[in-house]
Amino acid sequence: MPSFAQVDSNDIVVGVIRADQEFIDSGEVGDPASWIQTSYNTRGGIHYGPDGKPDGGISLRANYAIIGGIYNREHDVFYEQKPEAYPSFIVEPPTWMWIPPIPRPDDGQLYTWDEATVSWIARTY
């Protein structure tokens, strides 16, 4: 059974339900135009199978809608609100996930993002 997200006039997700398209179209849960289909199996622009692994299926609207999340009408995608702890992060297509503005170094070390300096700090033990 498909899932649908109810989106308010500010493009914020205010509800998510599992329902048939006919039920949504009936108007029993409000204006059918405010309900947009979402897929529980879609994260970061990738469709996942029941085993939790990418299965090559069609990604529906980049991410599964969550209450409080954003629906971007221009790109027809769902994504989370910007994390308050990371004001420097940017939302990045095609995953539509929030990422640091600077890529993590790829040198085999472990790093932690430091928002105060807007940089990656190497972990030391």
C-alpha positions as CSV (number, residue, x, y, z in Angstrom):
1,M,0.0,0.0,0.0
2,P,1.4,3.4,-0.9
3,S,2.3,6.2,1.5
4,F,1.2,9.8,1.1
5,A,2.4,13.0,2.8
6,Q,0.1,15.9,3.5
7,V,1.8,19.1,2.6
8,D,0.6,22.5,3.9
9,S,0.6,25.8,2.1
10,N,4.2,26.5,3.3
11,D,5.4,23.1,1.8
12,I,5.9,21.6,5.2
13,V,4.9,17.9,5.7
14,V,2.1,17.9,8.3
15,G,1.1,14.2,8.1
16,V,2.1,10.9,6.5
17,I,-0.3,7.9,6.0
18,R,-0.5,4.7,4.2
19,A,-3.6,4.6,2.0
20,D,-4.8,3.7,-1.5
21,Q,-5.0,6.5,-4.1
22,E,-8.8,6.1,-4.2
23,F,-9.0,7.0,-0.5
24,I,-6.9,10.1,-1.0
25,D,-9.0,11.1,-4.0
26,S,-12.2,10.7,-2.0
27,G,-11.4,13.8,0.0
28,E,-12.1,12.1,3.3
29,V,-8.7,13.3,4.7
30,G,-8.8,16.8,3.1
31,D,-8.0,18.3,-0.2
32,P,-6.5,15.5,-2.4
33,A,-4.1,18.1,-3.9
34,S,-2.4,18.4,-0.5
35,W,-1.4,14.7,-0.5
36,I,1.7,13.7,-2.3
37,Q,2.9,10.1,-2.7
38,T,6.1,9.2,-0.9
39,S,8.1,5.9,-0.7
40,Y,9.3,4.3,2.5
41,N,11.9,2.6,0.5
42,T,13.5,5.8,-0.8
43,R,16.5,7.5,0.9
44,G,19.1,9.8,-0.5
45,G,17.8,9.4,-4.0
46,I,18.1,5.6,-3.9
47,H,15.4,2.9,-3.8
48,Y,16.0,0.1,-1.3
49,G,14.6,-3.4,-1.2
50,P,13.2,-5.3,1.8
51,D,16.7,-6.4,2.6
52,G,17.8,-2.8,3.1
53,K,20.1,-2.9,0.1
54,P,19.8,-0.8,-3.1
55,D,17.6,-2.7,-5.5
56,G,17.7,-0.6,-8.7
57,G,14.0,0.4,-8.2
58,I,12.8,3.8,-9.0
59,S,13.5,6.4,-6.4
60,L,10.4,8.4,-5.6
61,R,10.9,12.1,-4.6
62,A,14.5,11.5,-3.3
63,N,13.5,10.7,0.4
64,Y,10.6,9.4,2.4
65,A,8.6,12.3,3.7
66,I,8.7,12.9,7.5
67,I,6.5,15.2,9.5
68,G,8.1,18.6,9.8
69,G,10.1,17.9,6.6
70,I,10.1,20.0,3.4
71,Y,8.5,19.3,0.1
72,N,10.3,21.2,-2.7
73,R,7.7,21.7,-5.5
74,E,10.2,22.9,-8.0
75,H,12.2,19.7,-7.9
76,D,9.4,17.4,-6.6
77,V,11.4,16.0,-3.7
78,F,11.2,15.6,0.1
79,Y,14.0,16.4,2.5
80,E,14.5,17.1,6.2
81,Q,14.6,20.5,7.8
82,K,18.2,21.9,8.1
83,P,19.8,20.5,11.3
84,E,19.9,23.3,13.8
85,A,23.3,22.2,15.1
86,Y,24.8,22.7,11.6
87,P,23.8,26.0,10.1
88,S,26.7,25.8,7.6
89,F,25.3,22.6,6.0
90,I,23.8,22.7,2.5
91,V,21.1,20.5,0.9
92,E,22.7,18.6,-2.0
93,P,20.9,17.2,-5.0
94,P,20.6,14.4,-6.1
95,T,20.4,12.9,-2.6
96,W,18.6,16.0,-1.1
97,M,20.4,15.4,2.2
98,W,22.2,18.0,4.3
99,I,26.0,17.9,4.0
100,P,28.9,20.0,5.2
101,P,30.0,22.8,2.9
102,I,33.5,21.2,2.7
103,P,34.0,17.6,1.8
104,R,35.6,15.3,4.5
105,P,39.2,14.6,3.7
106,D,39.7,11.2,2.2
107,D,43.0,10.1,3.7
108,G,41.9,7.2,5.9
109,Q,41.8,9.2,9.2
110,L,38.7,9.7,11.3
111,Y,37.3,13.2,11.4
112,T,34.6,15.1,13.2
113,W,32.8,18.1,11.8
114,D,33.4,21.3,13.8
115,E,30.7,23.8,13.2
116,A,32.5,26.6,15.1
117,T,35.4,26.6,12.7
118,V,33.4,25.2,9.7
119,S,36.0,22.5,9.2
120,W,36.9,18.9,9.7
121,I,39.0,18.1,12.8
122,A,41.1,14.9,12.8
123,R,40.2,12.6,15.7
124,T,43.0,11.7,18.0
125,Y,43.0,8.9,20.6
